[in-house]
Structures are given as structure tokens and as C-alpha cells.
Amino acid sequence: MENIFPEGSVVYPKVNPTLKLVVRRFVKRVYYCTIQATPSQKELVFFERELMSEPATLL
């Protein structure tokens, strides 16, 4: 189990690349993230394949 995105990293979900997330925790190949703009909201859970390190550019 390799952790590509360390805790505190800013990541973007592939389904909504405008949403900026912060990795809070990595456990058993699952990333627990909070929304950077509203950290008090519920955490979002993603697998590594659902995240990217940079937002997608719109053409």
C-alpha cells in the first residue's frame, strides 16, 4: 500500500475537478478528504484512482 498523496496534500476529484480537497487521512487504500473551502462539512472518501494532484484544464 503506497500512499501517493500524503496527509495535507491538495487534490482534486476526477468527477468534479473544480473542487479543491485536502487529504486528511489515508487508511487501507482509501483517502479521507475535507473540502478546503468548508472544512467543517462531512469528509469525502475516495480511492486513489478517483483523485488527481492538479485540476483538469478546460479547453
N, CA, C and O atoms as a CHARMM CRD file, in Angstrom:
* protein
*
  236
    1    1 MET  N      0.83600  -1.19000   0.00000 PROA 1      0.00000
    2    1 MET  CA     0.00000   0.00000   0.00000 PROA 1      0.00000
    3    1 MET  C      0.87400   1.24300   0.00000 PROA 1      0.00000
    4    1 MET  O      1.48000   1.59500   1.01200 PROA 1      0.00000
    5    2 GLU  N      0.92600   1.88400  -1.12100 PROA 2      0.00000
    6    2 GLU  CA     1.70800   3.10000  -1.22900 PROA 2      0.00000
    7    2 GLU  C      0.78500   4.30300  -1.18600 PROA 2      0.00000
    8    2 GLU  O     -0.24500   4.33600  -1.85900 PROA 2      0.00000
    9    3 ASN  N      1.16000   5.28000  -0.39600 PROA 3      0.00000
   10    3 ASN  CA     0.38500   6.49800  -0.24400 PROA 3      0.00000
   11    3 ASN  C      0.96100   7.54900  -1.18700 PROA 3      0.00000
   12    3 ASN  O      2.00300   8.13700  -0.89800 PROA 3      0.00000
   13    4 ILE  N      0.29600   7.78800  -2.30200 PROA 4      0.00000
   14    4 ILE  CA     0.78500   8.76000  -3.28100 PROA 4      0.00000
   15    4 ILE  C      0.52700  10.19200  -2.82600 PROA 4      0.00000
   16    4 ILE  O      1.34900  11.07800  -3.05800 PROA 4      0.00000
   17    5 PHE  N     -0.61900  10.42100  -2.17500 PROA 5      0.00000
   18    5 PHE  CA    -0.97800  11.75100  -1.68800 PROA 5      0.00000
   19    5 PHE  C     -0.83300  11.77500  -0.16700 PROA 5      0.00000
   20    5 PHE  O     -1.68700  11.22900   0.53200 PROA 5      0.00000
   21    6 PRO  N      0.22300  12.39100   0.36400 PROA 6      0.00000
   22    6 PRO  CA     0.39600  12.42100   1.82400 PROA 6      0.00000
   23    6 PRO  C     -0.64000  13.31400   2.49500 PROA 6      0.00000
   24    6 PRO  O     -1.28400  14.13400   1.84100 PROA 6      0.00000
   25    7 GLU  N     -0.79100  13.14700   3.79500 PROA 7      0.00000
   26    7 GLU  CA    -1.73300  13.96100   4.54900 PROA 7      0.00000
   27    7 GLU  C     -1.40400  15.44000   4.38400 PROA 7      0.00000
   28    7 GLU  O     -0.23900  15.83300   4.44900 PROA 7      0.00000
   29    8 GLY  N     -2.43000  16.25700   4.17000 PROA 8      0.00000
   30    8 GLY  CA    -2.24800  17.68200   3.96800 PROA 8      0.00000
   31    8 GLY  C     -2.11700  18.08000   2.50600 PROA 8      0.00000
   32    8 GLY  O     -2.08700  19.27000   2.19300 PROA 8      0.00000
   33    9 SER  N     -2.04000  17.10800   1.61000 PROA 9      0.00000
   34    9 SER  CA    -1.93400  17.39900   0.18000 PROA 9      0.00000
   35    9 SER  C     -3.24900  17.94500  -0.35700 PROA 9      0.00000
   36    9 SER  O     -4.32600  17.56000   0.09900 PROA 9      0.00000
   37   10 VAL  N     -3.15000  18.84200  -1.32600 PROA 10     0.00000
   38   10 VAL  CA    -4.32300  19.34600  -2.02200 PROA 10     0.00000
   39   10 VAL  C     -4.53300  18.47600  -3.25400 PROA 10     0.00000
   40   10 VAL  O     -3.62100  18.29900  -4.06200 PROA 10     0.00000
   41   11 VAL  N     -5.74200  17.93300  -3.39300 PROA 11     0.00000
   42   11 VAL  CA    -6.08400  17.05500  -4.50200 PROA 11     0.00000
   43   11 VAL  C     -7.42900  17.47500  -5.08200 PROA 11     0.00000
   44   11 VAL  O     -8.15800  18.27600  -4.49600 PROA 11     0.00000
   45   12 TYR  N     -7.73800  16.91500  -6.24900 PROA 12     0.00000
   46   12 TYR  CA    -8.98600  17.23400  -6.94600 PROA 12     0.00000
   47   12 TYR  C     -9.64700  15.94600  -7.38900 PROA 12     0.00000
   48   12 TYR  O     -8.97600  15.06500  -7.92600 PROA 12     0.00000
   49   13 PRO  N    -10.96500  15.81200  -7.17400 PROA 13     0.00000
   50   13 PRO  CA   -11.64600  14.60200  -7.65600 PROA 13     0.00000
   51   13 PRO  C    -11.81200  14.64800  -9.16900 PROA 13     0.00000
   52   13 PRO  O    -12.03200  15.71800  -9.73600 PROA 13     0.00000
   53   14 LYS  N    -11.71100  13.51300  -9.81600 PROA 14     0.00000
   54   14 LYS  CA   -11.84000  13.46700 -11.27600 PROA 14     0.00000
   55   14 LYS  C    -13.25800  13.79500 -11.72800 PROA 14     0.00000
   56   14 LYS  O    -13.44200  14.32200 -12.82600 PROA 14     0.00000
   57   15 VAL  N    -14.25400  13.50100 -10.91700 PROA 15     0.00000
   58   15 VAL  CA   -15.64300  13.77100 -11.30100 PROA 15     0.00000
   59   15 VAL  C    -16.02000  15.24600 -11.15200 PROA 15     0.00000
   60   15 VAL  O    -16.96600  15.70200 -11.79400 PROA 15     0.00000
   61   16 ASN  N    -15.30700  15.99000 -10.32600 PROA 16     0.00000
   62   16 ASN  CA   -15.56600  17.41300 -10.12200 PROA 16     0.00000
   63   16 ASN  C    -14.22600  18.12500  -9.91500 PROA 16     0.00000
   64   16 ASN  O    -13.87900  18.46100  -8.78300 PROA 16     0.00000
   65   17 PRO  N    -13.47000  18.35900 -10.99100 PROA 17     0.00000
   66   17 PRO  CA   -12.11300  18.87900 -10.85900 PROA 17     0.00000
   67   17 PRO  C    -12.01300  20.32000 -10.35600 PROA 17     0.00000
   68   17 PRO  O    -10.90700  20.80400 -10.11600 PROA 17     0.00000
   69   18 THR  N    -13.13200  21.01000 -10.19200 PROA 18     0.00000
   70   18 THR  CA   -13.08400  22.37000  -9.63900 PROA 18     0.00000
   71   18 THR  C    -13.12000  22.36400  -8.11500 PROA 18     0.00000
   72   18 THR  O    -12.89100  23.39800  -7.48800 PROA 18     0.00000
   73   19 LEU  N    -13.40100  21.22000  -7.51600 PROA 19     0.00000
   74   19 LEU  CA   -13.48800  21.09300  -6.06600 PROA 19     0.00000
   75   19 LEU  C    -12.10500  20.80300  -5.48600 PROA 19     0.00000
   76   19 LEU  O    -11.48100  19.79500  -5.81700 PROA 19     0.00000
   77   20 LYS  N    -11.63800  21.69300  -4.62300 PROA 20     0.00000
   78   20 LYS  CA   -10.31000  21.54300  -4.01900 PROA 20     0.00000
   79   20 LYS  C    -10.45200  20.82800  -2.67800 PROA 20     0.00000
   80   20 LYS  O    -11.17700  21.28100  -1.79200 PROA 20     0.00000
   81   21 LEU  N     -9.75100  19.70700  -2.54400 PROA 21     0.00000
   82   21 LEU  CA    -9.81700  18.88300  -1.34400 PROA 21     0.00000
   83   21 LEU  C     -8.46900  18.83100  -0.64400 PROA 21     0.00000
   84   21 LEU  O     -7.42400  19.02500  -1.26600 PROA 21     0.00000
   85   22 VAL  N     -8.50300  18.57000   0.64300 PROA 22     0.00000
   86   22 VAL  CA    -7.28200  18.37500   1.42100 PROA 22     0.00000
   87   22 VAL  C     -7.33200  16.96700   2.00700 PROA 22     0.00000
   88   22 VAL  O     -8.30300  16.58900   2.66200 PROA 22     0.00000
   89   23 VAL  N     -6.27700  16.20200   1.76500 PROA 23     0.00000
   90   23 VAL  CA    -6.21000  14.83300   2.30200 PROA 23     0.00000
   91   23 VAL  C     -6.00100  14.92600   3.80700 PROA 23     0.00000
   92   23 VAL  O     -5.02500  15.50300   4.28600 PROA 23     0.00000
   93   24 ARG  N     -6.94000  14.34300   4.53400 PROA 24     0.00000
   94   24 ARG  CA    -6.84100  14.34400   5.98900 PROA 24     0.00000
   95   24 ARG  C     -6.22100  13.05000   6.50200 PROA 24     0.00000
   96   24 ARG  O     -5.47100  13.05000   7.47800 PROA 24     0.00000
   97   25 ARG  N     -6.54800  11.93800   5.82600 PROA 25     0.00000
   98   25 ARG  CA    -6.08200  10.64600   6.31500 PROA 25     0.00000
   99   25 ARG  C     -6.06700   9.61900   5.18600 PROA 25     0.00000
  100   25 ARG  O     -6.87500   9.69500   4.26100 PROA 25     0.00000
  101   26 PHE  N     -5.16100   8.67400   5.26600 PROA 26     0.00000
  102   26 PHE  CA    -5.06400   7.57300   4.30800 PROA 26     0.00000
  103   26 PHE  C     -5.04800   6.27100   5.08800 PROA 26     0.00000
  104   26 PHE  O     -4.12700   6.01500   5.86400 PROA 26     0.00000
  105   27 VAL  N     -6.07900   5.43900   4.88000 PROA 27     0.00000
  106   27 VAL  CA    -6.17700   4.17000   5.60100 PROA 27     0.00000
  107   27 VAL  C     -6.65100   3.08500   4.64000 PROA 27     0.00000
  108   27 VAL  O     -7.68600   3.23700   3.99100 PROA 27     0.00000
  109   28 LYS  N     -5.90400   2.00200   4.55000 PROA 28     0.00000
  110   28 LYS  CA    -6.27000   0.83800   3.74600 PROA 28     0.00000
  111   28 LYS  C     -6.68900   1.21800   2.32700 PROA 28     0.00000
  112   28 LYS  O     -7.75600   0.82100   1.85900 PROA 28     0.00000
  113   29 ARG  N     -5.85200   1.98000   1.65800 PROA 29     0.00000
  114   29 ARG  CA    -6.02500   2.39400   0.26600 PROA 29     0.00000
  115   29 ARG  C     -7.22000   3.32000   0.03700 PROA 29     0.00000
  116   29 ARG  O     -7.70100   3.43800  -1.09000 PROA 29     0.00000
  117   30 VAL  N     -7.70200   3.97500   1.09300 PROA 30     0.00000
  118   30 VAL  CA    -8.81300   4.91000   0.99500 PROA 30     0.00000
  119   30 VAL  C     -8.36000   6.26600   1.52800 PROA 30     0.00000
  120   30 VAL  O     -7.73600   6.34800   2.58600 PROA 30     0.00000
  121   31 TYR  N     -8.68100   7.33400   0.78300 PROA 31     0.00000
  122   31 TYR  CA    -8.33200   8.69500   1.18300 PROA 31     0.00000
  123   31 TYR  C     -9.55100   9.38400   1.78200 PROA 31     0.00000
  124   31 TYR  O    -10.62300   9.40800   1.17600 PROA 31     0.00000
  125   32 TYR  N     -9.38000   9.93700   2.95900 PROA 32     0.00000
  126   32 TYR  CA   -10.42400  10.70700   3.61500 PROA 32     0.00000
  127   32 TYR  C    -10.06000  12.17400   3.43900 PROA 32     0.00000
  128   32 TYR  O     -9.01100  12.62100   3.90300 PROA 32     0.00000
  129   33 CYS  N    -10.93200  12.92100   2.76800 PROA 33     0.00000
  130   33 CYS  CA   -10.62000  14.29600   2.39900 PROA 33     0.00000
  131   33 CYS  C    -11.67900  15.26100   2.92500 PROA 33     0.00000
  132   33 CYS  O    -12.84200  14.89800   3.10000 PROA 33     0.00000
  133   34 THR  N    -11.25300  16.48500   3.16800 PROA 34     0.00000
  134   34 THR  CA   -12.18400  17.55600   3.50100 PROA 34     0.00000
  135   34 THR  C    -12.14500  18.58400   2.38500 PROA 34     0.00000
  136   34 THR  O    -11.13300  18.73100   1.69900 PROA 34     0.00000
  137   35 ILE  N    -13.24400  19.29100   2.20800 PROA 35     0.00000
  138   35 ILE  CA   -13.29700  20.35300   1.21700 PROA 35     0.00000
  139   35 ILE  C    -12.52200  21.53200   1.77800 PROA 35     0.00000
  140   35 ILE  O    -12.76800  21.94700   2.91100 PROA 35     0.00000
  141   36 GLN  N    -11.59400  22.07700   1.01000 PROA 36     0.00000
  142   36 GLN  CA   -10.71600  23.12400   1.52200 PROA 36     0.00000
  143   36 GLN  C    -11.49500  24.38400   1.92300 PROA 36     0.00000
  144   36 GLN  O    -11.16200  25.02000   2.92200 PROA 36     0.00000
  145   37 ALA  N    -12.51100  24.74200   1.16600 PROA 37     0.00000
  146   37 ALA  CA   -13.27600  25.95900   1.45000 PROA 37     0.00000
  147   37 ALA  C    -14.16900  25.81600   2.67800 PROA 37     0.00000
  148   37 ALA  O    -14.43700  26.80300   3.36400 PROA 37     0.00000
  149   38 THR  N    -14.62700  24.61000   2.96200 PROA 38     0.00000
  150   38 THR  CA   -15.52100  24.37100   4.10600 PROA 38     0.00000
  151   38 THR  C    -15.08700  23.11900   4.86000 PROA 38     0.00000
  152   38 THR  O    -15.71600  22.06900   4.72000 PROA 38     0.00000
  153   39 PRO  N    -14.03200  23.21100   5.65000 PROA 39     0.00000
  154   39 PRO  CA   -13.50200  22.01700   6.33600 PROA 39     0.00000
  155   39 PRO  C    -14.42900  21.44500   7.40900 PROA 39     0.00000
  156   39 PRO  O    -14.21800  20.31800   7.85600 PROA 39     0.00000
  157   40 SER  N    -15.45400  22.19900   7.83300 PROA 40     0.00000
  158   40 SER  CA   -16.34100  21.68600   8.87200 PROA 40     0.00000
  159   40 SER  C    -17.40700  20.74200   8.31400 PROA 40     0.00000
  160   40 SER  O    -18.11100  20.09100   9.08600 PROA 40     0.00000
  161   41 GLN  N    -17.53800  20.65800   6.99300 PROA 41     0.00000
  162   41 GLN  CA   -18.50100  19.73200   6.39700 PROA 41     0.00000
  163   41 GLN  C    -18.02000  18.29400   6.53100 PROA 41     0.00000
  164   41 GLN  O    -16.87700  18.04300   6.91300 PROA 41     0.00000
  165   42 LYS  N    -18.89500  17.36100   6.21400 PROA 42     0.00000
  166   42 LYS  CA   -18.54200  15.93800   6.26800 PROA 42     0.00000
  167   42 LYS  C    -17.36200  15.63800   5.37600 PROA 42     0.00000
  168   42 LYS  O    -17.15200  16.29600   4.35700 PROA 42     0.00000
  169   43 GLU  N    -16.59100  14.63900   5.76700 PROA 43     0.00000
  170   43 GLU  CA   -15.46700  14.19500   4.94900 PROA 43     0.00000
  171   43 GLU  C    -15.96600  13.44800   3.72900 PROA 43     0.00000
  172   43 GLU  O    -17.03100  12.83000   3.74800 PROA 43     0.00000
  173   44 LEU  N    -15.18300  13.51500   2.67500 PROA 44     0.00000
  174   44 LEU  CA   -15.45900  12.76600   1.46200 PROA 44     0.00000
  175   44 LEU  C    -14.43500  11.64700   1.36900 PROA 44     0.00000
  176   44 LEU  O    -13.28700  11.81500   1.78100 PROA 44     0.00000
  177   45 VAL  N    -14.84500  10.51400   0.83100 PROA 45     0.00000
  178   45 VAL  CA   -13.98600   9.33600   0.78000 PROA 45     0.00000
  179   45 VAL  C    -13.73600   8.96600  -0.67900 PROA 45     0.00000
  180   45 VAL  O    -14.66600   8.88800  -1.48100 PROA 45     0.00000
  181   46 PHE  N    -12.45500   8.73700  -1.01300 PROA 46     0.00000
  182   46 PHE  CA   -12.07000   8.43200  -2.38600 PROA 46     0.00000
  183   46 PHE  C    -11.02900   7.32600  -2.41700 PROA 46     0.00000
  184   46 PHE  O    -10.25500   7.15100  -1.47600 PROA 46     0.00000
  185   47 PHE  N    -11.02400   6.58100  -3.52000 PROA 47     0.00000
  186   47 PHE  CA    -9.90800   5.70100  -3.82200 PROA 47     0.00000
  187   47 PHE  C     -8.89000   6.51800  -4.60100 PROA 47     0.00000
  188   47 PHE  O     -9.22300   7.56300  -5.15900 PROA 47     0.00000
  189   48 GLU  N     -7.66100   6.04700  -4.64000 PROA 48     0.00000
  190   48 GLU  CA    -6.58700   6.77100  -5.32100 PROA 48     0.00000
  191   48 GLU  C     -6.91900   7.05200  -6.78500 PROA 48     0.00000
  192   48 GLU  O     -6.60900   8.13200  -7.28800 PROA 48     0.00000
  193   49 ARG  N     -7.53500   6.11200  -7.46600 PROA 49     0.00000
  194   49 ARG  CA    -7.84200   6.27600  -8.88800 PROA 49     0.00000
  195   49 ARG  C     -8.88200   7.36700  -9.15100 PROA 49     0.00000
  196   49 ARG  O     -9.05500   7.79000 -10.29400 PROA 49     0.00000
  197   50 GLU  N     -9.57300   7.82600  -8.10900 PROA 50     0.00000
  198   50 GLU  CA   -10.59600   8.85700  -8.25700 PROA 50     0.00000
  199   50 GLU  C    -10.06400  10.26400  -8.02900 PROA 50     0.00000
  200   50 GLU  O    -10.80200  11.23900  -8.17100 PROA 50     0.00000
  201   51 LEU  N     -8.78100  10.37400  -7.67400 PROA 51     0.00000
  202   51 LEU  CA    -8.18400  11.67300  -7.36100 PROA 51     0.00000
  203   51 LEU  C     -7.06800  12.02100  -8.33800 PROA 51     0.00000
  204   51 LEU  O     -6.47000  11.14400  -8.96200 PROA 51     0.00000
  205   52 MET  N     -6.80300  13.31500  -8.45800 PROA 52     0.00000
  206   52 MET  CA    -5.65800  13.78800  -9.25300 PROA 52     0.00000
  207   52 MET  C     -5.01000  14.93800  -8.49200 PROA 52     0.00000
  208   52 MET  O     -5.65700  15.62400  -7.70100 PROA 52     0.00000
  209   53 SER  N     -3.71900  15.13500  -8.74800 PROA 53     0.00000
  210   53 SER  CA    -2.95800  16.13100  -7.98900 PROA 53     0.00000
  211   53 SER  C     -3.12300  17.55200  -8.52200 PROA 53     0.00000
  212   53 SER  O     -2.89500  18.51800  -7.79400 PROA 53     0.00000
  213   54 GLU  N     -3.51500  17.68300  -9.78600 PROA 54     0.00000
  214   54 GLU  CA    -3.71400  19.00800 -10.37700 PROA 54     0.00000
  215   54 GLU  C     -5.07200  19.05300 -11.03600 PROA 54     0.00000
  216   54 GLU  O     -5.53400  18.04200 -11.56400 PROA 54     0.00000
  217   55 PRO  N     -5.72800  20.21100 -11.01900 PROA 55     0.00000
  218   55 PRO  CA    -7.04500  20.28500 -11.65000 PROA 55     0.00000
  219   55 PRO  C     -6.95900  20.10700 -13.15100 PROA 55     0.00000
  220   55 PRO  O     -5.95800  20.46400 -13.77100 PROA 55     0.00000
  221   56 ALA  N     -7.99400  19.56400 -13.72400 PROA 56     0.00000
  222   56 ALA  CA    -8.03700  19.39600 -15.18800 PROA 56     0.00000
  223   56 ALA  C     -8.19000  20.75200 -15.84100 PROA 56     0.00000
  224   56 ALA  O     -8.94500  21.59600 -15.35800 PROA 56     0.00000
  225   57 THR  N     -7.49200  20.96300 -16.91200 PROA 57     0.00000
  226   57 THR  CA    -7.59600  22.23200 -17.63200 PROA 57     0.00000
  227   57 THR  C     -8.73400  22.15500 -18.63200 PROA 57     0.00000
  228   57 THR  O     -8.91500  21.14900 -19.31800 PROA 57     0.00000
  229   58 LEU  N     -9.48500  23.22000 -18.70200 PROA 58     0.00000
  230   58 LEU  CA   -10.59900  23.26900 -19.63800 PROA 58     0.00000
  231   58 LEU  C    -10.10900  23.85800 -20.95800 PROA 58     0.00000
  232   58 LEU  O     -9.42900  24.88300 -20.97100 PROA 58     0.00000
  233   59 LEU  N    -10.45000  23.21800 -22.04700 PROA 59     0.00000
  234   59 LEU  CA   -10.02000  23.67700 -23.36400 PROA 59     0.00000
  235   59 LEU  C    -11.08200  24.51600 -24.00700 PROA 59     0.00000
  236   59 LEU  O    -10.89800  24.99400 -25.12600 PROA 59     0.00000
